[in-house]
Amino acid sequence: MSDHRDTGAEADDVRRFWKGLGLPGLVDVHTHFMPERVLHKVWAYFDALGPLTGGVEWPITYRKEEGERAAVLRAFGVRAFTAMLYPHKPGMARWLNDWAAGFAGRTPDCLHTSTLFPEPGVAVYVREAVEAGARVFKAHVQVGAYDPADEALDAAWGLLAEAGVPVVIHCGSGPAPGKYTGPEPVARVLARHPRLRLVIAHLGMPEYEDFLDLAERYGQVRLDTTMAFTDFSERMAPFPRRALPRLAALGDRILLGSDFPNIPYPYVHQLHALERLGLGEEWLRRVCHDNAAGLFGLSGR
């Protein structure tokens, strides 16, 4: 999407999708906004086919400056979105959280997002972020290369569970496995904090069924759809069709996520990929809007 004409045409397609479902718009729980120099480093990593991309060609479809990216989401009719950001080393999280608080302040339709890392003082800055109004956290086990069950995070997880603040966590082993990815470390976190509102990013790709197990076991666990079911992901990590009934049964805990702007296809393709699952319009209404609207206390239809 390199010009306004193309974006406008796609916006028409996206709006047609949610209007056809009788929705007031979309709520996307997995979009990335971060300091520009950090985001440009992320893009450079994708361009270079870094190891965590799985060595797959990954063109960035929405390589625009910050204001333009937010305008694209608004043109699509995304009522609320997030600023998923994450540290890859100690000492970054508090600085990122300060930036994200400023971004949320100047971007009213962005759900105030924060992050964390296993390091001294993490519980202190997590509490500060919650008290400052953070509505969602991001944890990236793959990029951060840490064990989510690390004792250094235990107090922070407890605080977030008590506050009821959701945490979108990239913990599946796609597109490339990390030392601590997979369901087992997350299962240890949930065993200690069963009320923690974890949102499993990418439906836990490629360990889909293992993470569905956790969602069925823990009533506060949710999953986001980010990149799942798209042609791009189905080539690498196809979702097992035998698990579709389980996905349907969890319809009140599946949330729309996209990975915008860092996706190698148009935004509307994610929506069509969900539609072609054939799980019905009520399921789509919940996933694309109602579940997240309820979770974050947004005004209804």
TAUR-V415845 format. One record per pair of residues at least 24 apart in sequence whose ideal C-beta (glycine too) atoms are under 10 Angstrom apart, sorted by the first residue. I is the first residue (numbers start at 1). J is the second residue. Records with the same first field share a line. If there is no record, write none. Layout:
# TAUR-V415845
I: J  J
This chain:
# TAUR-V415845
1: 61  62  63  64  72  261  266  267
2: 61  62  63  64
4: 68  71  72  75
6: 266
7: 62  64  68  71  72  75  76  266  267
8: 72  75
9: 266  268
10: 61  72  75  76  266  267  268  269
11: 72  73  74  75  76  77  267  268
12: 75  76  268
13: 76  266  267  268  269  271  272
14: 72  73  75  76  77  78  266  267  268  270  271
15: 75  76  77  268
16: 77  268  271
17: 76  77  268  271  272  274  275  284  288
18: 76  77  78  79  271  284  285  288  289
19: 77
20: 275  281  284
21: 271  275  281  282  284  285  288  289
22: 281  285  289  301
23: 77  79  284  285  288  289  290  293  301
24: 77  79  289  293  298  299  300  301
25: 74  76  77  78  79  80  109  288  289  293  298  301
26: 73  76  77  78  79  80  81  256  258  267  271  287  288  289  292
27: 78  79  80  81  82  109  111  255  256  257  287  288  289  290  291  292  293  294  295  296  298
28: 73  76  78  79  80  81  82  111  224  225  226  255  256  257  258  259  260  267  270  288  289  292
29: 80  81  82  84  111  113  136  166  168  199  201  222  224  225  226  255  256  257  258  291  292  295  296
30: 81  82  84  136  138  168  170  199  201  202  224  225  226  227  255  256  257  258  259  260
31: 62  69  70  73  78  80  81  82  83  84  110  111  113  226  257  258  259  260  261  262  263  267
32: 62  69  81  82  83  84  85  86  113  138  258  259  260  261  262  263
33: 66  69  70  73  81  82  83  84  85  99  100  103  104  107  110  113  260  261
34: 66  83  84  85  86  96  99  100  103  113  115  138
35: 66  85  95  96  99  100  102  103
36: 65  66
38: 85  86  87  88  92  95  96  99
39: 63  65  66  69  85  261  262
41: 88
42: 85  86  143  262
43: 261  262
45: 143  262
46: 262  264
50: 176
51: 175  176  178
52: 140  142  143  145  174  175  176  177  178
53: 175  176
54: 174  175  176  177  236  237
55: 175  176
56: 175  176  232  235  236  264
57: 232  264
58: 175  232  262  263  264
59: 262  263  264  265
60: 261  262  263  264
61: 260  261  262  263  264  265  266  267  269
62: 258  260  261  262  263  266  267
63: 261  262
64: 261
66: 103  106  107  261
67: 106  107
68: 261
69: 260  261
70: 103  106  107  109  110
72: 260  261  267
73: 107  109  110  258  260  261  267
74: 109
76: 258  260  267  268  271
78: 109  256  258  260  267  289
79: 109  289  292  293  298  299
80: 108  109  110  111  135  289  292  293  296  298
81: 107  109  110  111  113  257  258  260  292
82: 110  111  112  113  135  136  137  138  166  168  224  257  260  292  296
83: 107  110  111  112  113  114  115  136  138
84: 113  115  136  137  138  139  140  168  170  201  226  257  259  260  262
85: 113  114  115  138  140
86: 115  116  117  137  138  139  140  141  142  143  144  168  170
87: 115  116  117  119  138  139  140  143  144  146
88: 117  140  142  143  144  145  146
89: 117  119  143  144  145
90: 117  118  119  120  121  122  144  146
91: 117  119  121
92: 117  119  144
93: 117  118  119  121  122  125  126  129  137  144
94: 119  121  122  124  125  126  128  129
95: 125
96: 138
97: 125  126  128  129  132  134  137
98: 125  128  129  132
100: 129  132  134  138
101: 128  129  132  133  134
104: 132  133  134  135
105: 132  133
110: 135  136
111: 135  136  166  292  295  296  298
112: 136
113: 137  138  168
114: 138  160  165  167
115: 139  140  144  167  168
116: 144  146  152  153  156  157  160  167
117: 144  146  150  152  153  156
118: 144  146  147  148  149  150  151  152  153  154  156
119: 146  150  152  153
120: 152
121: 152
122: 150  152  153  154  155  156  157  159
123: 152  153  154  155  156  157  158  159  160
124: 155  156  159
125: 156
126: 153  155  156  157  158  159  160  163  165
127: 155  156  159  160  163
129: 156  159  160  165
130: 156  159  160  162  163  164  165
131: 163
134: 160  163  165
135: 165  166  295  296  297
136: 165  166  167  168  197  199  292  295  296
137: 165  166  167  168  169  197  198  199
138: 166  167  168  169  170  199  201
139: 167  168  169  170  171  186  189  198  199  201
140: 168  169  170  171  178  201
141: 169  170  171  172  173  178  179  180  181  182  185  186  201
142: 170  171  172  173  174  175  176  177  178  179  180  181  201
143: 170  178
144: 170  178  180
145: 178  179  180  181
146: 178  179  180  185
147: 179  180  184  185  188  189
148: 180  181  185  186  187  188  189  190  198
149: 180  184  185  186  187  188  189  190  191  192
150: 180  185  188  189
151: 192
153: 189  193
154: 189  192  193
156: 193
157: 189  190  192  193  196  198
158: 192  193  195  196
159: 193
160: 193  195  196  197  198
161: 189  190  192  193  194  195  196  197  198  220
162: 193  195  196
163: 197
164: 195  196  197  220  295
165: 196  197
166: 196  197  198  199  220  222  255  292  295  296
167: 196  197  198  199  200  201
168: 197  198  199  200  201  202  222  224  226  255  257
169: 196  198  199  200  201  204  221  224
170: 200  201  202  204  205  224  226
171: 198  200  201  202  204  207  211  214
172: 200  201  202  203  204  205  206  207  208  210  211  223  228  237
173: 204  205  206  207  210  237
174: 201  202  203  204  205  206  207  208  227  228  233  236  237
175: 202  205  206  227  232  233  236  237
177: 206  207
181: 207
182: 206  207  210  211
183: 207  209  210  211  212  213  214
184: 210
186: 210  211  214  218  221
187: 211  213  214  217  218
189: 214
190: 214  217  218  220  221
191: 217  218
193: 218  220
194: 218  219  220  221
195: 219  220
196: 220  221
197: 221  222  295
198: 222  223
199: 223  224  226  253  254  255  257  292  295
200: 224  226  253  255
201: 225  226  227  228  255  257  259
202: 226  227  228  233  237  257  259
203: 227  228  229  233  237  239  243  247  254  257
204: 228
205: 229  233  236  237  238  239
206: 233  236  237  238  239  240
207: 237
208: 237  238  239  240  243  246  247
209: 239  240  242  243  246
212: 240  243  246  247  249  250
213: 246
215: 246  247  249  250  253  254
216: 246  249  250  253
219: 253
220: 253
221: 250  253
222: 250  252  253  254  255  291  292  295
223: 247  250  253  254  255  257  287
224: 254  255  256  257  258  259  287  291  292
225: 254  255  256  257  258  259  270  271  273  274  277  287  288
226: 255  256  257  258  259  260  263  270
227: 257  258  259  262  263  264  265  269  270  273
228: 254  257  270  273  274  277
229: 269  270  272  273  274  275  276  277
230: 258  259  263  264  265  269  270  272  273  274
231: 264  265  269  272  273
232: 263  264  265  269  270  273
233: 264  265  270  273
234: 273
239: 273  277
241: 277
244: 277  278  279
245: 279
247: 277  279  283  287
248: 277  278  279  280  283
250: 283  287
251: 279  280  282  283  284  285  286  287  290  291
252: 283  286  287  290  291  294
253: 286  287  291  295
254: 279  283  286  287  288  291  292
255: 286  287  288  289  290  291  292  295  296
256: 284  286  287  288  289  291  292
257: 287  292
